[in-house]
Amino acid sequence: MTEFPEGAPCWVDAMFTDLEGAKQFYGDVLGWTFGESASEYGNYTQAYSDGKAVAAVVPPMPGSDEQSAWCLYLASPDAAATAEKVRAAGGEILVEPMRVGDFGSMALAKEPTGAVFGVWQSGEHKGFDKQGEPGAYAWAEFFTRDPAGTDAFLPKVFPYGTQTMVDDQIDFKVFSIGDKTRPVLGRMKMGEDFPPDMASYVNVYFAVTDCDGAVKKAVDHGGKLQFGPMDTPFGRFAALTDPQGANFSVIDTARTEGEMPKLTDG
């Protein structure tokens, strides 16, 4: 397993009331297989692509009525210290830093505009066994109605450099680690095409070999197509909602169209 630098996406998981239904859906759409449920950790169940750990699913805590959603975890060398940075930057800690056996330590946080994300300090569990390949995590974006709030928050918590896409039609920023040669996250302004009551959230992209095929499988299994498929310089992608209400996207990074957009510092 790879060690992830501070601020890098390192894991994703989601809670589902119908765990078996979620396993069947994502097994068919993304080709995942699943390990044994860990009863001592609330039946936390890892998902695998080609035998490599790529995500996890878990039933909700007793009494919880939260909407199913994918949660992106960002790597931290010290979850407690990161939690303090979250508070100092105007965010909120939803789940205080806690140790998860020998696997590591986690926290759940909410940035000032409302998007929820996780913090992961690795122990035995480093994070993704693979990413950027079919069946695995590919990318993530913070969707927000208040770009300035998100843009000010993230670099105060993680060591990000920032660049802005030069585009009159889209308000999009890229967060990178190091010298801006390693982009790790995007930030998109939510426009009028989003439902007015839809809160800020983190959209997770999973890589696939055939975007249109993955969309068909998702819809055939009760999912809903929200946008696309669309060709871009980054790949052909589509935005979906699974049968239990969790939003995600699929992207075929091998099928690109158009020139890469220009980015300016800041």
TILOTOR-254261 format. One line per 10 residues: number of its first residue (from 1); for each residue z, y, x of N, C-alpha, C, O. Coordinates in pm, whole numbers, always signed. Each point is the difference from the previous one (the first is absolute). Layout:
// TILOTOR-254261
NUM	Z,Y,X,Z,Y,X,Z,Y,X,Z,Y,X  ...
This chain:
// TILOTOR-254261
1	+0,-119,+83,+0,+119,-83,+0,+126,+87,+61,+3,+108  -128,+99,-154,-10,+126,+72,+121,+90,-30,+50,+4,-113  -5,+67,+216,+100,+103,-23,-71,+124,-54,-104,+40,+54  +156,+20,-157,-64,+115,-61,+66,+130,+46,+122,+9,-2  -200,+90,+43,+58,+127,+42,+60,+75,-119,-37,-24,-115  +128,+115,+143,+67,+74,-106,-102,+72,-89,-89,+70,+49  +104,-89,-180,-88,+64,-96,-121,-81,-40,-71,+37,-93  +46,-148,+162,-115,-84,-34,+29,-85,-123,+110,-56,-10  -203,+43,-83,+17,-95,-109,+18,-140,+57,-80,-44,+84  +184,-26,-128,+28,-131,+59,+19,-111,-103,+6,-117,+37
11	+6,+151,-166,+21,-103,-101,-22,+57,-139,+12,+121,-22  -44,-209,-73,-9,+38,-141,+62,-111,-85,-12,-118,+33  +77,+156,-141,+46,-98,-98,+2,+64,-138,-16,+121,-14  +37,-204,-87,+1,+50,-137,+87,-90,-87,+10,-120,+23  +54,+181,-124,+79,-74,-98,-85,-30,-124,-72,+87,-49  +81,-210,+1,-74,-40,-119,+89,-80,-93,+66,-95,+42  -63,+134,-168,+76,-76,-99,-54,-142,-13,+76,-96,-8  -209,+85,+7,-65,-131,-5,-46,-34,+141,-114,+28,+38  +203,-87,+40,-31,-28,+140,-115,-100,+13,-87,+16,+85  +88,-120,-168,-106,-100,+7,-135,+62,-38,-103,-34,+58
21	+106,+124,-156,-124,+68,-38,-54,+86,+113,-121,+4,+23  +211,+64,+49,-42,+83,+113,-58,-86,+112,-100,+36,+62  +162,-150,-38,-49,-90,+104,-139,-52,-34,-87,-9,+87  +65,-24,-214,-132,-48,-40,-104,+111,+12,-111,-24,+49  +147,+145,-94,-94,+112,+2,-43,+32,+143,-119,+3,+31  +217,+20,+57,-34,+39,+137,-54,-117,+81,-75,+19,+96  +114,-141,-135,-58,-116,+65,-150,-8,-28,-78,-32,+89  +39,+63,-213,-141,-6,-36,-77,+121,+54,-112,-15,+48  +171,+134,-57,-71,+123,+39,-9,+16,+152,-104,+38,+53  +214,-67,+17,+6,+24,+144,+5,-127,+83,+0,+5,+123
31	+5,-121,-190,+2,-125,+73,+134,-36,+62,+6,-80,+93  +102,+140,-144,+131,-24,+58,+55,-138,-39,-28,-53,-107  +107,-1,+198,+86,-114,-30,+143,+50,+15,+24,+107,+55  +72,-185,-103,+137,+48,-3,+96,-105,+55,-16,-120,-19  +118,+172,+88,+102,-87,+55,+107,-32,-103,-13,+36,-117  +117,-103,+162,+113,-31,-87,+80,+127,-29,+16,+85,+88  +34,-73,-210,+85,+113,-37,+134,-11,+71,+60,-108,+4  -13,+219,+51,+129,+3,+68,+109,+37,-101,+21,+118,-28  +46,-218,-28,+98,+24,-106,+114,+89,+47,+57,+75,-80  -22,-83,+209,+111,+83,+50,-39,+147,+11,+86,+85,+19
41	-217,-56,-31,-47,+138,+3,-75,+34,-130,-105,+64,+4  +160,-107,-116,-56,+36,-130,-136,-59,-28,-81,+60,-70  +55,-182,+125,-129,-68,-18,-117,+79,+59,-112,-5,-50  +141,+76,+158,-103,+69,+76,-101,-104,+51,+39,-99,+61  -168,+123,-87,-102,-100,+29,-111,+63,+82,-65,+95,-45  +42,-146,+165,-104,+55,+86,-138,-49,-40,-18,-114,-44  -80,+203,+59,-140,-33,-24,-70,-13,+135,+30,+72,+95  -125,-165,-90,-71,-28,+125,-151,+5,-21,-51,-36,-106  -18,+82,+209,-145,-4,+4,-38,-76,+127,+33,+43,+110  -102,-154,-126,-33,-86,+114,+124,-38,+78,-2,-9,+123
51	+111,-13,-195,+124,-43,+63,+80,+110,+66,+103,-28,+62  -146,+152,-75,+69,+113,+63,+65,+87,-107,-61,+29,-103  +186,+13,+127,+76,+77,-98,-62,+139,-19,-22,+72,+97  -6,-37,-224,-66,+128,-28,+73,+85,-104,-26,+120,-9  +118,-178,-68,+67,+73,-107,+110,-88,-58,+24,-111,+48  +43,+160,-152,+99,-81,-70,+10,+46,-144,-28,+115,-33  +69,-208,-53,+26,+29,-141,+141,-48,-31,+51,-93,+62  +12,+158,-160,+138,-33,-32,+26,+36,-146,-55,+98,-49  +137,-176,-23,+35,+39,-137,+95,+120,+3,+69,+20,+100  -64,+59,-207,+89,+117,-2,+146,-42,-2,+35,-111,-38
61	+49,+204,+81,+144,-23,-7,+41,-12,-147,-61,+64,-86  +163,-143,+57,+48,-12,-139,+31,+137,-60,+71,+81,+60  -124,-58,-179,+26,+127,-68,-97,+111,+35,+3,+107,-60  -89,-132,+159,-95,+103,+41,-118,+5,-96,-50,-104,-44  +6,+225,+10,-115,+15,-87,-108,+85,+67,-83,+62,-68  +83,-60,+202,-96,+80,+73,-141,-58,-13,-19,-121,-10  -79,+211,+11,-140,-38,-6,-39,-70,+130,+40,+42,+108  -118,-149,-119,-49,-67,+120,-81,+98,+83,-80,+76,-54  +101,-79,+185,-72,+90,+91,+7,-56,+141,+99,-60,+39  -206,+82,+36,+1,-39,+140,+78,+102,+82,-16,+121,-19
71	+99,-169,+108,+81,+87,+86,-45,-17,+144,-4,-112,+52  -30,+223,+11,-40,+1,+140,+121,+30,+87,+75,+94,-26  -55,-176,+130,+111,+22,+94,-54,+60,+130,-101,-45,+54  +170,+148,-6,-36,+65,+125,+102,-38,+107,+121,-1,-26  -169,-30,+146,+85,-52,+105,+96,+107,+53,-35,+117,+12  +155,-161,+19,+102,+90,+55,+81,-75,+106,+31,-118,-19  +5,+184,+129,+87,-64,+98,+145,+0,-44,+83,-72,+55  -52,+155,-157,+137,+15,-48,-4,+47,-146,-17,+118,-27  +33,-212,-65,-14,+33,-142,+101,+105,-46,-33,+86,-81  +155,-94,+133,+103,+98,-39,-38,+140,+46,+18,+97,-73
81	-71,-86,+194,-41,+131,+52,-118,+55,-80,-7,+119,-29  -87,-207,-6,-114,+43,-80,+45,+47,-138,-53,+98,-53  +152,-167,-5,+53,+41,-130,+57,+141,+6,-16,+78,-94  +83,-45,+203,+55,+135,+16,-113,+102,+12,+11,+112,-51  -118,-148,+119,-116,+90,+10,-62,+22,-136,-44,+111,-32  +39,-217,-50,-54,+13,-135,+79,+103,-79,-57,+88,-65  +189,-99,+71,+86,+95,-73,-19,+142,+53,-11,+96,-77  +9,-83,+209,-11,+133,+61,-133,+67,-35,-10,+122,-4  -93,-203,-20,-132,+54,-30,-22,+23,-150,-108,+41,-41  +212,-67,-39,-9,+25,-144,-33,-120,-83,-26,+12,-120
91	+26,-132,+181,-25,-121,-74,+129,-60,-54,+107,+58,+13  -120,-175,-73,+114,-67,-63,+2,-146,+44,-104,-64,+10  +223,+12,+16,+15,-141,+33,+38,-74,-128,+105,+25,-59  -190,-118,+18,+22,-77,-122,+84,-123,+26,+84,-38,-81  -108,-26,+195,+79,-115,+44,+46,+29,+142,-83,+15,+90  +213,-7,-70,+55,+31,+131,-39,-107,+102,-20,-116,-37  +9,+153,+163,-34,-98,+103,+90,-123,-9,+123,+12,-5  -184,-128,+4,+75,-124,-13,-64,-108,+86,-122,-3,+17  +205,-83,+36,-48,-109,+84,-47,-115,-90,+64,-31,-101  -176,-31,+137,-55,-113,-74,+7,-122,+93,-99,-36,+63
101	+215,-24,-56,+20,-114,+88,-39,+35,+142,+31,+108,+50  -100,-201,+16,-51,+24,+135,-141,+57,+0,-58,+25,+105  +4,-3,-226,-138,+46,-9,-16,+145,+43,-100,+37,+61  +200,+47,-93,-8,+141,+34,+84,+82,-96,+84,-54,-71  -108,+185,+69,+72,+90,-90,-100,+84,-76,-104,+39,+54  +134,-10,-180,-93,+74,-84,+70,+111,-76,+123,+1,-15  -203,+92,-33,+46,+105,-90,-119,+35,-90,-115,-21,+37  +145,+76,-154,-104,+52,-88,+21,+148,-18,+113,+46,-20  -222,+29,+28,+10,+146,-4,-104,+58,-96,-97,-66,-38  +122,+190,-1,-95,+74,-83,-26,+134,+66,+93,+75,+29
111	-219,-45,-6,-33,+131,+59,+9,+108,-107,+4,-32,-119  -1,+160,+159,+31,+107,-96,-89,+8,-123,+43,+50,-104  -167,-100,+112,-89,+9,-116,+8,-125,-88,-66,-6,-104  +147,-94,+145,+26,-114,-87,-54,-134,+42,+31,-100,-65  -110,+92,+172,-54,-128,+45,+109,-81,+71,+71,+51,+86  -61,-179,-123,+101,-89,+57,-62,-81,+114,-114,-45,-9  +191,+28,+117,-45,-81,+112,+122,-68,+62,+114,+38,-27  -140,-137,+110,+107,-73,+67,+7,+34,+148,-96,+50,+59  +210,-78,-1,+22,+14,+143,+42,-139,+51,+86,-64,-59  -147,+19,+169,+32,-132,+52,+32,+6,+149,-83,+41,+81
121	+205,-83,-47,+42,-17,+139,-4,-148,+29,+81,-76,-54  -172,+34,+137,-25,-143,+16,+109,-71,+78,+62,+55,+91  -40,-180,-132,+81,-95,+75,-93,-115,+30,-97,+16,+74  +125,-133,-132,-90,-114,+18,-133,+21,-72,-104,-51,+43  +108,+125,-153,-123,+27,-76,-57,+133,+46,+53,+106,-31  -164,-112,+106,-60,+122,+55,-85,+73,-103,-8,+123,+0  -56,-201,-89,-89,+61,-98,-125,-84,-16,+5,-122,+9  -119,+190,-33,-127,-71,-20,-33,-90,+118,+12,+40,+116  -55,-162,-147,-58,-87,+104,-145,+39,+26,-52,-23,+110  -12,+80,-210,-135,+53,+20,-22,+114,-97,+63,+7,-105
131	-152,+83,+141,-36,+111,-88,-142,+45,+34,-51,-27,+109  -10,+96,-205,-136,+47,+21,-105,-107,-11,-118,+26,+26  +157,-147,-64,-93,-110,-18,+3,-45,-145,+99,+26,-69  -204,-93,+21,-1,-46,-140,+126,-77,-36,+44,-90,+72  +14,+127,-188,+122,-63,-47,+127,+68,+46,+110,-41,-37  -125,+146,+119,+118,+66,+56,+0,+150,-31,-99,+56,-46  +213,+6,+73,+14,+145,-14,-104,+71,+86,-26,-41,+114  -33,+149,-169,-102,+74,+74,+35,+147,+20,-31,+56,+105  +96,+7,-204,+17,+146,+5,+93,+40,-113,+23,-79,-92  +30,+200,+96,+83,+52,-109,-8,+152,-4,-22,+65,+102
141	+38,-11,-221,-4,+145,-21,+110,+44,-94,+26,-65,-102  +38,+176,+135,+94,+65,-91,-82,+83,-97,-72,+91,+42  +83,-121,-171,-66,+79,-104,+105,+94,-60,+106,-45,-45  -134,+175,+46,+99,+98,-43,-67,+121,-66,-114,+33,+31  +186,+31,-120,-48,+125,-62,+44,+122,+81,-44,+111,-25  +132,-134,+122,+53,+108,+83,-26,-33,+147,+92,-40,+71  -217,+57,-24,-33,-37,+137,+88,+68,+105,+37,-61,+100  -4,+187,-123,+80,+73,+98,+136,-65,+19,+53,-4,+112  +4,-48,-221,+131,-64,+9,-4,-127,+82,+86,-22,+85  -187,-62,-110,-14,-124,+76,-36,+29,+145,+52,-64,+92
151	-142,+161,-72,-44,+33,+136,+114,+52,+86,+3,-26,+120  +90,+100,-180,+113,+53,+76,+103,-109,+28,+66,+2,+104  -53,-96,-197,+105,-103,+9,-28,-106,+107,+84,-26,+86  -202,-36,-92,-25,-118,+82,+16,+23,+151,+60,-83,+67  -113,+194,-11,+15,+19,+144,+144,+33,+44,+33,-7,+118  +52,+42,-214,+140,+24,+34,+78,-132,+11,+104,-7,+65  -158,-96,-128,+69,-129,-1,-58,-95,+105,+73,-76,+63  -205,+80,-45,-67,-88,+95,-83,+84,+98,-39,+112,-33  +13,-165,+153,-71,+77,+104,-150,+5,-22,-78,-53,+80  +38,+117,-188,-141,+6,-35,-68,+127,+50,+60,+108,+2
161	-185,-124,+39,-90,+112,+14,-82,+7,-127,-16,-101,-69  -38,+218,+35,-72,+14,-126,-138,+62,+21,-20,+84,+88  -73,-129,-170,-134,+55,-5,-43,+11,-145,+40,-81,-84  -120,+182,+54,-46,+25,-136,-150,-26,-9,-77,+41,+87  +36,-109,-192,-142,-29,-21,-72,+127,-42,+46,+74,-88  -160,-50,+150,-83,+116,-33,-88,-38,-118,-106,-59,+17  +151,+94,-138,-71,-37,-122,+45,+92,-112,+118,+7,-32  -214,+65,-28,+35,+94,-108,+40,-72,-127,+64,+60,-87  -99,-187,+74,+26,-73,-124,+130,-79,+2,+55,-31,-106  -5,-1,+224,+118,-87,+12,+104,+64,+90,-32,+50,+107
171	+157,-52,-153,+113,+46,+81,+65,-124,+61,+79,-68,-65  -114,+39,+191,+42,-124,+64,+48,+26,+142,-64,+74,+76  +177,-135,-41,+55,+15,+134,+23,-137,+60,+28,-96,-71  -41,+89,+203,+20,-124,+74,+120,+15,+92,+13,+100,+71  +75,-200,-71,+118,-2,+87,-23,-106,+108,-37,-113,-30  +58,+152,+155,-26,-89,+113,+122,-11,+89,+89,+86,+0  -86,-194,+77,+105,-22,+99,-58,+26,+138,-113,-41,+29  +187,+108,+56,-45,+25,+136,-97,+117,+6,+29,+107,-53  -143,-127,+117,-93,+110,+26,-108,+13,-108,-110,+47,+28  +143,-89,-149,-90,+11,-116,-118,-95,+6,-94,+12,-79
181	+98,-106,+172,-105,-101,+6,+39,-123,-82,-80,-92,-16  +204,+92,-37,+44,-114,-80,+44,+49,-138,+120,+14,-24  -214,+10,-67,+38,+40,-136,+70,-116,-71,-45,-114,+7  +155,+144,-75,+77,-106,-66,+18,+22,-150,+28,-95,-73  -45,+218,+27,+21,+30,-142,-92,+113,-44,-42,+82,+81  +13,-80,-211,-68,+113,-59,+86,+66,-106,+97,-58,-48  -134,+180,+12,+66,+71,-111,-108,+63,-87,-81,+79,+47  +80,-116,-173,-101,+48,-94,+66,+83,-110,+102,-39,-56  -162,+154,+25,+48,+79,-114,-49,-62,-129,-119,-28,-15  +211,+8,-79,-37,-54,-130,-63,+110,-85,+61,+106,-21
191	-181,-130,-27,-72,+99,-78,+18,-20,-150,+87,-75,-44  -171,+143,-32,+11,-3,-145,-42,-134,-59,+25,-28,-117  -91,-56,+199,-43,-130,-50,+116,-100,-6,-15,-108,-56  +131,+145,+113,+118,-85,-10,+78,+34,-128,+8,+118,-36  +48,-217,-32,+79,+29,-119,+110,+101,+32,+65,-13,+104  -42,+113,-190,+97,+105,+30,+143,-50,+19,+79,+66,+67  -46,-181,-125,+136,-52,+14,+14,-98,+115,+106,-60,+18  -212,+43,+61,+4,-95,+111,+69,+63,+119,-40,+106,+48  +145,-172,+1,+79,+53,+111,-71,-25,+133,-90,-83,+9  +132,+155,+94,-50,-24,+135,+30,-144,+41,+101,-57,-42
201	-188,-1,+122,+21,-139,+42,-77,-27,+128,-83,+81,+42  +110,-196,+19,-73,-43,+119,-100,-107,-43,+38,-103,-57  -165,+128,+84,-104,-96,-35,-32,-87,+120,-34,+49,+108  +47,-180,-127,-23,-97,+107,-138,-63,-15,-40,-40,-110  -33,+32,+221,-132,-63,+3,+10,-136,+68,+62,-14,+105  -125,-87,-166,-12,-131,+61,-147,-26,+34,-89,+31,-79  +65,-86,+197,-137,-26,+44,-55,-126,-67,+71,-99,-20  -199,+105,-15,-70,-115,-61,-138,-12,+63,-49,+95,+62  -13,-210,-77,-136,-19,+52,-106,+45,-100,-115,+23,+38  +152,-10,-164,-94,+35,-106,+74,+82,-104,+71,-56,-84
211	-87,+187,+88,+72,+88,-92,-33,-31,-145,+89,-13,-84  -217,+2,+54,-41,-24,-138,+51,-135,-51,+41,-13,-115  -44,-85,+202,+51,-131,-38,+149,+2,-27,+47,-64,-94  +27,+139,+178,+145,+11,-21,+31,+73,-130,+94,-37,-71  -173,+139,+39,+19,+74,-125,-24,-93,-119,+78,+0,-96  -184,-77,+102,-29,-93,-110,+114,-99,-20,+42,-24,-113  +8,-32,+222,+111,-94,-10,+122,+68,-61,+68,-58,-85  -39,+181,+129,+116,+72,-50,-11,+24,-151,+95,-23,-74  -212,+70,+29,-21,+28,-142,+3,-130,-80,+57,-4,-109  -119,-101,+163,+0,-129,-70,+141,-55,-18,+26,-77,-93
221	+66,+116,+182,+137,-48,-7,+95,+101,-62,+121,-8,+19  -177,+104,-94,+83,+92,-76,+30,+132,+66,+76,+80,-55  -134,-55,+172,+19,+129,+65,-90,+105,-62,-86,-30,-82  +106,+155,+122,-79,+111,-56,-63,+79,+115,+67,+36,+97  -197,-11,-108,-70,+82,+98,+24,+147,-33,-29,+46,-111  +82,+29,+209,+28,+141,-21,-108,+90,+59,-29,+107,-53  -31,-151,+164,-100,+83,+68,-85,-88,+90,+50,-92,+64  -181,+122,-60,-90,-71,+90,-66,-120,-69,+0,-11,-122  -55,-79,+205,-11,+5,+146,-88,+116,+48,-96,+41,-66  +132,+9,+185,-69,+116,+56,-19,-19,+150,+90,-46,+70
231	-209,+82,-23,-29,-7,+144,+44,+129,+67,-24,+109,-52  +89,-122,+167,+48,+114,+78,-22,-30,+148,-32,-113,+36  +50,+212,+51,-10,-27,+144,+107,-97,+51,-13,-56,+108  +119,+38,-187,+109,-88,+41,-17,-143,-53,+65,-93,+48  -151,+77,-147,-21,-131,-60,-25,+12,-149,+12,+109,-56  -45,-217,-7,-19,-4,-145,+134,-37,-62,+58,-104,+32  -8,+190,-123,+134,-23,-53,+4,+19,-151,-91,+57,-60  +200,-107,+1,+25,+18,-142,+150,+7,-21,+77,-65,+71  -36,+143,-169,+141,+12,-37,+26,-84,-124,-76,+5,-96  +184,-84,+98,+31,-95,-106,+146,+10,-42,+84,+55,+71
241	-55,-109,-188,+136,-19,-46,+14,-146,-40,-81,-51,-77  +183,-17,+129,+15,-142,-32,+57,-17,-140,+42,+98,-60  -38,-220,+6,+45,-21,-138,+143,+46,-28,+36,+20,-116  +46,-4,+221,+139,+43,-20,+20,+149,+31,+113,+48,+4  -225,+23,+20,+8,+144,+13,+6,+55,+141,+12,+121,+17  -19,-206,+85,+4,+47,+138,-139,+45,+44,-97,-73,-14  +89,+195,+66,-126,+55,+49,-25,-46,+144,+93,-11,+80  -219,-14,-49,-40,-31,+137,-151,+21,+11,-68,+18,-101  +18,-22,+222,-144,+12,+21,-48,-113,+89,+77,-58,+77  -206,+27,-88,-64,-97,+88,-113,+71,+73,-65,+89,-56
251	+42,-128,+181,-104,+66,+79,-69,-100,+92,+65,-82,+66  -196,+91,-65,-83,-78,+93,-39,+97,+111,-94,+78,-16  +166,-84,+128,-23,+96,+108,-129,-26,+77,-42,+84,+79  -21,-198,-102,-125,-31,+69,-120,+65,-67,-107,+10,+60  +124,+34,-184,-110,+61,-74,+25,+150,-11,+75,+45,-88  -136,+32,+176,+22,+144,+5,-128,+75,-33,-111,-53,+14  +129,+176,-58,-116,+83,-34,+36,+146,+25,+107,+46,-40  -197,+28,+106,+22,+141,+25,+68,+26,+134,+47,-93,+66  -44,+220,-28,+61,+41,+126,+151,+17,-17,+49,+38,-106  +23,-68,+214,+144,+20,-3,+30,+149,-17,-65,+83,+63
261	+163,-49,-147,+32,+140,-22,+63,+65,+123,+62,-68,+82  -79,+197,-69,+61,+73,+109,+146,+29,-32,+37,+21,-115  +45,-20,+220,+142,+29,-14,+36,+118,+90,-52,+12,+111  +140,+73,-159,+51,+110,+82,+150,-20,+19,+68,-54,-87  -15,+98,+200,+141,-15,+27,+83,+80,-100,-38,+109,-42  +154,-167,+7,+91,+71,-88,-5,-49,-143,+72,+51,-86
